Amino acid sequence: MWDTSITVLLFLLIIFSISVFQDKPGALDFLLKPENSSIKFDNVHFEYVAGAPILNGLSFEVPSGKKVAIVGGSGSGYVYII
């Protein structure tokens, strides 16, 4: 499910960007390849209620083709990453 969700999200973002944005004249092509791609969360903070952080400085990177399991107790914030 994780791989499929990410693939669908990237596909939708690409389709949206093609239909809405135009390249600046002379812009280089954006090439997304498995050998140079990853998903990175860098110092992520999230809270629903001020002063009650759910995610506090979370950082990790998932290289293309790899899977990561995120586990935790109820309310620990793992659902917000997905």
C-alpha distances in whole Angstrom, upper triangle without the diagonal:
4,6,5,6,9,10,10,12,14,15,16,18,20,21,22,24,26,27,28,29,32,33,36,38,38,35,33,30,26,25,21,21,18,21,22,19,17,16,18,19,23,25,23,24,23,25,26,29,32,33,30,27,23,22,26,26,22,22,19,18,15,17,15,13,13,11,12,12,13,15,18,21,21,21,21,19,15,14,15,14,10
4,6,5,6,9,10,11,12,14,15,17,18,20,21,22,24,26,27,28,30,30,33,36,36,32,30,27,24,22,19,18,16,19,19,16,14,12,14,15,19,21,19,21,21,23,24,28,30,30,27,25,21,20,23,22,19,18,16,14,11,13,12,11,10,8,9,10,11,14,17,20,20,20,19,16,13,12,13,11,8
4,6,5,6,9,10,11,12,14,15,16,18,20,21,22,24,26,26,28,29,32,34,33,30,28,25,21,19,16,15,13,16,17,13,12,11,15,16,20,23,21,24,23,26,27,31,32,33,31,28,24,22,25,24,21,19,17,14,11,12,10,9,9,8,10,12,14,17,20,23,24,24,22,20,16,16,16,14,11
4,5,5,6,9,10,10,12,14,15,16,18,20,21,22,24,25,27,28,31,34,34,30,28,25,22,20,17,17,15,18,19,16,15,14,17,19,22,25,23,25,25,27,28,31,33,34,32,29,26,24,27,26,23,22,20,18,15,15,13,12,13,12,14,15,17,19,22,25,25,25,24,21,18,16,17,15,12
4,5,5,6,9,10,11,12,14,15,16,18,20,21,22,23,26,27,30,33,33,29,28,25,21,20,17,18,16,20,20,16,14,13,16,16,20,22,20,22,21,24,24,28,30,31,29,26,23,21,24,24,21,20,18,17,14,15,14,14,14,13,14,15,15,18,21,23,22,22,22,18,16,14,14,12,9
4,5,5,6,8,10,10,12,14,15,16,18,20,21,21,24,24,27,30,30,26,25,22,18,17,14,14,13,16,16,12,11,9,12,14,17,20,18,21,20,23,24,28,29,31,28,25,22,21,23,22,19,18,16,14,12,12,11,11,12,11,13,14,15,19,21,24,24,23,22,19,16,15,14,12,9
4,5,5,6,9,10,11,12,14,15,16,18,20,21,23,23,26,29,28,25,23,20,17,15,12,13,12,15,15,12,12,11,15,17,20,23,22,24,24,27,28,31,33,34,32,29,26,24,27,26,23,21,19,16,14,14,11,11,13,13,15,17,19,22,25,27,27,27,26,22,20,18,18,16,13
4,6,5,6,9,10,10,12,14,15,16,18,19,22,23,26,29,29,26,24,21,18,17,15,16,15,19,19,16,15,14,17,19,22,25,23,25,24,26,27,31,32,34,32,29,26,25,27,27,24,23,21,19,17,17,15,15,17,16,18,19,20,23,26,28,27,27,26,23,20,18,18,16,13
4,5,5,6,9,10,10,12,14,15,16,17,20,21,24,27,27,24,23,20,17,17,14,16,16,19,18,15,14,12,15,16,19,22,19,21,21,23,24,28,29,31,29,26,24,22,25,24,21,20,19,17,16,16,15,16,17,16,17,19,19,22,25,27,26,25,24,21,19,17,16,14,11
4,5,5,6,9,10,10,12,14,15,16,18,18,21,24,24,21,19,17,13,13,10,12,13,16,15,12,12,11,14,16,19,22,20,23,22,25,26,30,31,33,31,28,26,24,26,24,22,20,19,16,15,15,13,15,16,17,18,20,21,24,27,29,29,27,26,23,21,19,18,16,14
4,5,5,6,9,10,11,12,14,15,17,18,22,24,24,21,20,17,14,14,11,13,14,18,17,14,15,14,18,19,22,25,24,26,26,29,29,33,34,36,34,31,29,27,29,28,26,24,22,20,18,18,15,16,19,19,21,23,24,27,29,32,31,30,29,26,24,22,21,19,17
4,5,5,6,8,10,11,12,14,16,18,21,24,25,22,21,18,16,16,14,17,18,21,20,17,17,16,19,20,23,25,23,25,24,27,27,31,32,34,33,30,28,26,29,28,26,25,24,22,20,20,18,20,21,21,22,24,24,27,30,32,31,29,29,25,23,21,20,19,16
4,6,5,6,9,10,10,11,14,15,18,21,22,19,18,16,13,14,13,16,17,20,18,15,16,14,16,18,20,23,21,23,23,25,26,30,31,33,31,29,27,25,27,26,24,23,22,20,19,19,17,20,21,21,22,24,24,27,29,32,31,29,28,25,23,21,19,18,16
4,5,5,6,9,10,10,12,13,16,19,20,16,16,13,10,11,10,14,15,18,17,15,16,15,18,20,22,25,24,26,26,29,30,33,34,36,35,32,30,28,30,28,26,25,24,21,20,19,17,19,22,22,24,26,27,30,32,35,34,33,32,28,26,25,23,21,19
4,6,5,6,9,10,12,14,17,20,21,18,18,15,13,14,14,17,19,22,21,18,19,19,21,23,25,28,26,29,28,31,31,35,36,38,37,34,32,30,32,31,29,28,27,24,23,23,20,22,24,25,27,29,29,32,34,36,35,34,34,30,28,26,25,23,21
4,5,5,6,8,11,13,17,19,21,18,19,16,15,16,16,19,21,24,22,20,20,19,21,22,25,27,25,27,26,29,29,32,33,36,35,32,30,29,31,30,28,27,27,25,24,24,22,24,26,26,27,29,29,32,34,36,35,33,32,29,27,25,23,22,21
4,5,5,5,8,10,13,16,17,15,15,13,12,14,14,18,20,22,20,18,19,18,20,22,23,26,24,27,26,29,30,33,34,36,35,32,31,29,31,29,28,27,26,24,23,23,22,24,26,27,28,30,30,33,35,37,36,34,33,30,28,27,24,23,22
4,6,6,7,9,13,15,16,14,15,12,12,14,14,18,20,23,21,20,21,21,23,25,27,29,28,30,30,33,33,37,37,40,39,36,35,33,34,33,31,30,29,26,26,25,23,25,28,28,30,32,33,36,38,40,39,37,37,33,32,30,28,26,25
4,6,8,11,14,17,19,17,18,16,15,17,18,21,24,26,25,23,24,24,26,27,29,31,30,31,31,33,33,37,37,40,39,37,35,34,36,34,33,32,31,29,28,28,26,28,30,31,32,34,34,37,39,41,40,38,38,34,33,31,29,27,26
4,7,10,13,16,18,16,18,16,16,18,19,23,25,28,26,23,24,23,25,26,27,30,28,30,29,31,31,35,35,38,37,35,34,32,34,33,32,31,31,29,29,28,27,29,31,32,33,35,34,37,39,41,39,37,37,33,32,30,28,27,26
4,7,9,12,15,13,14,14,13,16,17,21,24,26,24,22,23,23,24,25,26,29,27,29,29,32,32,35,36,38,38,35,34,32,33,32,31,30,30,28,28,27,26,29,31,31,32,35,34,38,39,41,40,38,37,34,33,31,28,27,26
4,7,9,11,10,12,12,13,16,18,21,24,26,24,23,25,24,26,27,28,31,30,32,32,35,36,39,39,41,41,38,37,35,36,35,34,32,32,30,29,29,27,30,32,33,35,37,37,40,42,44,44,41,40,37,36,34,32,30,30
4,6,8,6,9,9,10,14,16,20,23,24,22,21,23,24,25,27,27,30,30,32,33,36,37,40,40,42,42,39,38,35,36,34,33,31,31,28,28,27,26,29,31,33,34,37,37,40,42,45,44,42,41,37,36,35,32,31,30
4,6,5,9,11,12,16,19,22,25,26,24,23,25,26,26,28,28,31,31,33,34,37,38,41,40,42,43,40,39,37,37,35,34,32,32,30,30,29,28,32,34,35,36,39,39,43,44,47,46,44,43,39,38,37,35,33,33
4,6,9,11,14,17,20,23,27,28,25,25,28,28,29,31,31,34,34,37,38,41,42,45,44,46,46,43,43,40,40,38,38,35,35,33,33,32,30,34,36,38,39,42,42,46,48,50,50,47,46,42,42,41,38,36,36
4,7,9,12,15,19,21,25,25,23,24,26,27,28,31,31,34,34,37,38,41,43,45,45,47,47,44,43,40,40,38,37,35,34,31,32,30,29,32,35,37,38,41,42,45,47,50,50,48,46,43,41,41,38,36,36
4,7,9,12,15,18,22,22,20,20,23,24,25,27,27,30,30,33,35,38,39,42,42,43,43,40,39,36,37,34,33,31,30,28,28,26,26,29,31,33,34,38,38,41,44,46,46,44,42,39,38,37,35,32,32
4,6,9,13,15,19,19,16,17,20,22,23,25,26,29,30,33,34,38,39,42,42,43,43,40,39,36,36,33,32,29,28,26,26,24,23,26,28,31,32,35,36,40,42,45,45,43,41,38,36,36,34,31,31
4,6,10,12,16,17,15,15,18,20,22,24,25,29,29,32,33,37,38,42,42,43,42,39,38,35,35,33,31,29,27,24,24,22,20,23,26,28,30,33,34,38,40,43,43,42,40,36,35,34,32,29,29
4,6,10,13,14,12,12,15,16,18,21,22,25,25,29,30,33,35,38,38,40,39,36,34,31,32,29,28,25,24,21,20,18,17,20,22,25,26,29,30,34,36,39,40,38,36,33,31,30,28,26,25
4,6,10,11,9,10,13,15,17,21,22,26,26,29,31,34,36,39,40,41,40,36,34,31,32,30,28,25,23,19,18,16,14,17,20,22,24,28,29,33,35,39,39,38,36,32,30,30,28,25,25
4,7,9,7,6,10,12,15,18,20,24,24,27,28,32,34,37,37,38,37,34,32,29,30,27,25,22,20,16,15,13,11,14,16,19,21,24,25,29,32,35,36,34,32,29,27,27,25,22,21
4,5,6,6,10,12,15,19,21,25,25,29,30,34,35,39,39,40,39,35,33,30,31,28,26,23,20,16,14,11,9,11,14,17,20,23,25,29,32,35,36,35,33,30,27,27,27,23,22
4,6,5,8,11,14,18,20,24,24,28,29,33,35,38,39,39,37,34,31,28,29,27,24,21,18,14,12,9,6,8,11,14,17,20,22,26,29,33,34,33,31,28,25,26,25,22,20
4,6,9,12,15,19,20,24,25,29,30,34,36,39,40,40,39,35,33,29,30,27,25,21,18,14,12,9,7,9,12,15,18,21,24,27,30,34,35,35,32,30,27,28,27,23,23
4,7,11,12,16,18,21,22,26,28,32,34,37,37,38,36,33,31,27,28,25,22,19,16,13,12,8,8,11,13,16,18,22,23,27,30,33,35,34,31,28,26,27,26,22,22
4,7,10,13,15,19,20,23,25,29,31,34,34,35,33,30,28,24,25,22,20,17,14,10,9,7,6,9,11,14,15,19,20,24,27,30,31,30,28,25,23,23,22,18,18
4,6,10,12,16,16,20,22,25,28,31,31,31,30,26,24,21,22,19,16,13,10,7,6,4,5,9,9,11,12,16,17,21,23,27,28,27,24,21,19,20,19,15,15
4,7,10,13,13,17,18,22,24,27,28,28,26,23,20,17,18,16,13,11,9,6,5,7,8,11,10,11,11,14,14,18,21,24,25,23,21,18,16,16,15,12,12
4,6,10,10,14,16,20,22,25,25,25,24,20,18,15,15,13,10,7,6,4,6,8,11,14,13,13,12,15,14,18,20,23,24,22,20,17,15,16,15,11,13
4,7,6,10,12,16,19,21,22,22,20,16,15,11,12,9,7,5,5,6,9,12,14,17,15,14,13,14,13,16,18,20,21,19,17,14,13,14,12,9,11
4,6,9,12,16,19,21,21,20,20,16,15,11,11,8,7,4,7,8,12,14,17,20,18,18,16,17,16,18,19,22,23,21,18,15,15,17,14,12,15
4,7,10,14,17,19,18,17,17,13,13,9,8,4,5,5,9,11,15,17,20,23,21,20,18,19,16,18,19,21,22,19,16,14,15,17,14,12,16
4,7,10,14,16,15,15,14,11,10,7,6,5,5,7,10,12,15,18,20,23,21,19,17,17,15,17,17,19,19,16,14,11,12,14,11,9,13
4,7,11,12,12,12,11,7,8,5,5,5,7,10,13,16,18,22,24,26,24,22,19,19,16,18,17,18,18,15,13,10,12,14,11,11,14
4,7,9,10,10,9,6,6,5,7,9,9,12,15,18,20,23,25,27,25,23,20,20,16,17,16,17,16,12,11,9,11,12,8,10,13
4,6,6,8,6,5,5,7,9,12,12,16,19,21,23,27,29,30,28,26,23,22,18,18,17,16,15,11,11,9,13,13,10,12,15
4,7,9,7,7,8,10,12,15,16,19,22,24,26,29,31,32,30,28,25,23,20,20,18,17,15,11,12,11,14,13,11,14,16
4,6,6,7,9,12,13,16,18,21,24,27,29,32,34,35,33,31,28,26,23,22,20,19,16,13,14,13,17,16,14,17,20
4,6,7,10,12,12,15,18,21,24,27,29,33,35,36,34,32,29,28,24,24,22,21,19,15,16,15,19,19,16,19,22
4,6,10,12,11,14,17,20,23,27,29,33,35,37,34,32,29,27,24,23,20,20,18,15,15,15,19,19,17,19,23
4,7,9,10,13,15,19,22,25,27,31,33,34,32,29,26,24,20,20,17,16,15,11,11,12,15,16,15,17,20
4,6,6,10,11,15,18,21,23,27,29,31,28,26,23,21,18,17,15,15,14,10,10,9,13,14,12,14,17
4,6,10,10,14,16,19,21,25,27,28,25,23,19,18,14,14,12,12,11,7,6,5,9,10,9,11,14
4,6,6,10,13,16,18,21,24,25,23,20,17,16,13,13,12,13,13,10,8,6,8,11,8,9,13
4,6,9,13,16,19,22,25,27,24,22,19,18,15,16,14,16,16,13,11,10,12,14,12,12,16
4,6,10,13,17,20,23,25,22,21,18,18,15,17,16,18,19,16,13,12,13,16,14,13,16
4,7,10,13,17,20,21,19,17,14,15,12,14,14,16,17,15,12,10,10,13,11,10,13
4,7,10,14,17,19,16,16,13,14,12,15,16,19,20,18,15,13,13,15,14,11,14
4,7,10,13,15,13,12,10,12,11,14,16,19,21,20,16,14,13,15,14,11,13
4,6,10,12,10,10,9,12,12,16,18,22,23,22,19,17,15,17,16,12,14
4,7,8,6,7,7,11,12,15,18,22,23,23,20,18,15,17,16,12,13
4,6,6,8,10,13,15,19,22,26,27,27,24,22,19,20,20,16,16
4,6,9,11,15,17,21,24,27,29,28,26,23,20,21,21,17,16
4,7,10,14,16,20,23,27,28,28,26,24,21,21,22,18,17
4,7,10,13,17,20,24,25,26,23,21,18,19,20,16,15
4,7,10,13,17,20,22,22,20,18,15,16,17,14,13
4,6,10,13,17,19,19,16,15,12,13,15,11,11
4,6,10,14,16,16,14,13,10,11,14,11,11
4,7,11,12,13,10,10,6,9,11,9,9
4,7,10,11,9,9,6,9,12,11,12
4,7,8,6,8,7,9,12,12,13
4,6,6,9,9,11,13,14,15
4,6,8,9,9,12,14,15
4,6,8,9,10,12,14
4,6,8,9,11,13
4,6,6,7,10
4,5,6,7
4,5,6
4,6
4
